[in-house]
Amino acid sequence: MFKVKAFHDLTLDELYQILKARVDVFVVEQNCPYKEVDGIDDQCFHLFTEEEGELTSYCRLIPPGVMYNEPSIGRILVQPNFRKQKLGRQLLTKAIETAKITFKRTDIKIHAQVYLFDFYRSFGFIPVSEEYLEDGILHVDMVLEAFNKPLENRK
């Protein structure tokens, strides 16, 4: 079951698990020794799943005006022990639905790692920038436009 919480509604244990998972995935696993706590978490909503008290997947929903003019979804992760179960697809589907309801906006912009380009394309995201290097990893900005085909029609 998905949980969505504002920063100040997270328990200390939830916050610890979220930050630990982000460091484990984005700093250690991806060998990217850059600042993970970036000062915007308190402005975001945090969407996550747990199994037996353990964080299994996570992303944050970033309001319009914080990173981009559009709302954004970021720090998308699935814990290593829970990969290959389509949890990432379920997480992103829920994140898109939640962002559209929460922010009352239609376009959603993401800062995507290039190796996940096809995954995001499968949801209807389209590239809106050239590829660029950030923190040693290739990225591309992508947007899910307002009147794109419904989620249930996407492969």
C-alpha positions in Angstrom: 0.0 0.0 0.0 1.3 3.4 -0.9 1.8 6.2 1.6 1.9 9.9 0.7 3.1 12.3 3.4 4.2 15.8 3.7 7.7 16.2 5.1 6.5 17.3 8.6 4.1 14.3 8.7 6.9 11.7 8.3 7.9 9.8 11.5 11.5 9.9 12.4 11.8 6.2 11.4 10.3 6.9 8.0 12.6 9.9 7.4 15.6 7.8 8.4 14.6 4.9 6.1 14.0 7.3 3.2 17.3 9.2 3.6 19.2 5.9 4.1 17.7 4.4 1.0 18.5 7.5 -1.0 22.1 7.4 0.1 22.4 3.7 -0.5 21.0 3.9 -4.0 22.1 7.3 -5.3 25.5 7.7 -3.5 26.8 4.2 -2.8 25.3 2.0 -5.5 25.7 4.6 -8.3 29.1 5.6 -6.9 28.0 9.3 -6.9 29.6 11.0 -3.9 27.5 14.2 -4.1 25.2 15.8 -1.6 22.0 13.8 -1.3 20.2 16.0 1.2 19.6 19.0 -1.0 17.4 21.3 1.1 14.1 20.8 -0.7 12.6 17.8 1.1 10.7 19.9 3.5 8.7 21.4 0.5 7.9 18.0 -1.0 5.5 15.2 -0.6 7.0 11.8 -0.1 5.5 8.7 -1.7 6.6 5.3 -0.5 5.8 1.6 0.1 6.9 -0.6 3.0 6.9 -4.3 3.7 7.1 -5.5 7.3 8.3 -2.0 8.3 11.0 -1.9 5.7 11.0 0.8 2.9 10.7 -0.9 -0.4 10.2 2.0 -2.9 10.2 5.7 -2.7 10.0 9.0 -4.7 9.3 12.6 -3.9 6.7 14.9 -5.4 8.2 18.3 -5.9 5.8 21.3 -6.1 5.8 23.7 -9.1 8.3 26.5 -8.6 10.8 24.5 -6.5 12.9 22.9 -9.3 10.9 23.7 -12.4 7.8 25.7 -13.3 6.0 22.3 -13.5 5.6 19.9 -10.7 8.2 17.2 -10.7 8.8 13.6 -9.5 12.3 12.8 -8.3 14.6 10.5 -6.3 12.7 7.5 -7.7 14.0 4.3 -6.2 13.2 0.7 -5.6 15.3 -1.1 -2.9 17.6 -3.8 -4.5 15.8 -6.7 -2.8 12.5 -5.6 -4.4 13.5 -5.0 -7.9 12.3 -7.1 -10.9 8.8 -7.1 -9.4 7.4 -4.1 -11.4 7.3 -2.0 -8.2 9.0 0.8 -10.1 6.2 0.9 -12.6 3.6 0.8 -9.9 5.4 3.6 -8.0 5.7 5.9 -11.0 2.0 5.3 -11.9 0.9 6.3 -8.4 3.3 9.2 -8.4 1.9 10.6 -11.7 -1.7 10.2 -10.4 -0.8 11.8 -7.0 1.1 14.7 -8.6 -1.8 15.5 -10.9 -4.3 15.5 -8.0 -2.0 17.3 -5.5 -0.7 20.0 -7.7 -3.8 20.6 -9.9 -1.4 20.9 -12.8 -1.2 18.7 -15.8 2.4 18.7 -17.2 5.0 16.9 -15.0 8.7 17.4 -15.6 11.5 15.0 -14.5 15.2 15.0 -14.4 15.8 11.5 -15.8 19.0 9.4 -15.9 19.5 8.5 -19.5 19.7 4.7 -18.8 16.1 4.9 -17.8 14.9 6.8 -20.8 12.8 4.0 -22.3 11.2 3.3 -19.0 10.0 6.9 -18.7 9.0 7.0 -22.4 6.7 4.0 -21.8 4.7 6.4 -19.5 4.5 9.1 -22.2 7.4 11.3 -21.0 9.1 13.1 -23.9 12.6 14.6 -23.9 12.8 18.4 -23.7 16.6 18.8 -23.4 19.7 17.3 -24.8 21.6 14.8 -22.7 23.9 16.4 -20.2 26.3 15.2 -17.5 25.4 15.9 -13.9 27.4 14.4 -11.0 29.1 12.1 -13.4 25.8 10.6 -14.7 24.1 11.3 -18.1 20.7 12.9 -17.6 17.9 14.3 -19.8 14.9 16.5 -18.9 11.6 14.9 -19.8 8.0 16.1 -19.6 4.7 14.2 -19.4 2.3 16.6 -21.2 -1.2 17.5 -20.1 -3.2 15.7 -22.6 -1.1 12.6 -23.1 -2.8 9.2 -23.5 -4.2 7.8 -20.2 -2.0 5.6 -18.0 -4.0 2.5 -18.7 -3.3 2.7 -22.4 0.5 2.8 -21.9 2.7 -0.2 -22.2 
